[in-house]
Amino acid sequence: MLVREAMTHRAETIGPEETLEAAARRMREMGVGALAVCEEGRAIGILTDRDIVVRGIAAGRNPAVATVGSAMTAQLIECREDEDLAVAAARMEAGAVRRLVVVDSAERPLGMLSVDDVALHSSSLAGEIIEQMRAPERPVHRGQWPWWE
């Protein structure tokens, strides 16, 4: 099975200069827990609801002033829509993350692949991802490809 068959086909995006408050509102309006952070149309990071709380509010930042760039996860882990779902799941597992941004060859976001998306098609793959999130073994370094080997 390919990623395109399991992914959410629309990635909600936000710019790094937007405020955390604007990001939280967008998440609420769209019913999502993560936004792809984009600059000049390219995905440069991801902002989750947890990032807003932990790196923003709990760090004492004012969400009406603090920017998305100050709280986002810049260590973007991505996949392509034509990849095998098991390969993408292995990437999630290795990175101990719940979501991957699905990008095209120009790094433009096409959608998101979440653990929930994976679970709809393979509960065993989703279980492996969740287990790894509890005890990650390796750090993820963007630019080292394939980094899960």
Secondary structure, 3 states (H helix, E strand, C coil): CEHHHCCECCCCEECCCCEHHHHHHHHHHHCCCEEEEEECCEEEEEEEHHHHHHHHHCCCCCCCCCEHHHHCECCCCEECCCCEHHHHHHHHHHHCCCEEEEECCCCCEEEEEEHHHHHHHCHHHHHHHHHHHHCCCCCCCCCCCCCCC
